[in-house]
């Protein structure tokens, strides 16, 4: 596989498994140094990255906590000196229930992880990318960010909000060299 990301650094949140793990491995296979960030143990993802000849490290990060996100970005910059790519992927579906049966705690948790997590990631990633004069961010939305689904209203709201904040931040950075997109 061509090493098109040689000497580049990628942060992937929610990278202990699933889509995040697959993205982290794909970045590494293409030559990027990868920061595997997750609330769960990411050592297996790091092991898989190293088996492909890649480089990276795991940082425990609860994206719903501002201080964790800041620490993740600070550790990335102190270790590698830059952030070229960020895949803000961490998210949860939350409780499946009609809105009247969804507790405020469950609804807020879904919004905190899915939306506040993306907000805080961009808030800390973009200043480093501005220093570099370029970067690329992809936020993980969902088809639920484009249409509604019954029984998961906090999830749908969070994913619609990710589409909206991505559009706004892309416009804010249209002339900075930083590309901001969402995948649904």
Secondary structure, 3 states (H helix, E strand, C coil): CCCCCCCCEEEEECCCCHHHHHHHHHHHHCCCEEEEEECCCCHHHHHHHHHCCCEEEEEECCCCCHHHHHHHHHHHHHHHCCCCEEEECCCCCCCCCCHHHCCHHHHHHHHHHHHHHHHHHHHHHHHHHHHHCCEEEEEECCHHHCCCCCCCHHHHHHHHHHHHHHHHHHHHCCCCCEEEEEEC
